[in-house]
């Protein structure tokens, strides 16, 4: 049995984790590298099959370390990670696929696959407006102010801030807007501090990961802005 098959049975890839937490693969890999440098996790780099371009690399971690990664990126997605591990373990325990031997079995399989395709297409269509909208305005590795992010989403700044406070994404402290710890840890926000004209200041900026996340949370506003 190949090493890839053995690894696949006992590990989860960085690309799968990126899908679970709805984040970019490169952002997940950077977080995993930082955790590994701190001695909190270990991972095995593996080359991906080339799709015509330069071969990519995924990081594979065991079950315990995958939870550490998700807790760092997006704690709210831990339940989804549990579900994903159950799916992987069931795939190992059960035959991957059985060819139907009867006409009725073949018809049931065809109907099930058609339902799955329709569901996937619905999910893609629902996510498309927010993803495409943000993709036009946000470049990976950049940050935006709260005001700029509100403009990208096409919503009044005050209403946007109130919604994030109500949803426990941001909170006010000494006149400043600050992210709750789980959103800061997930690298959705960057808190800048410094001094200007003799006065200390604190500013919360939204990362590209954060803008993508907020577009998904408040995607209905984007739809209204584009209509």
Order of alpha helices (4+ residues) and beta strands (2+ residues): alpha-beta-alpha-alpha-beta-beta-alpha-alpha-alpha-beta-alpha-alpha-beta-beta-alpha-beta-beta-alpha-alpha
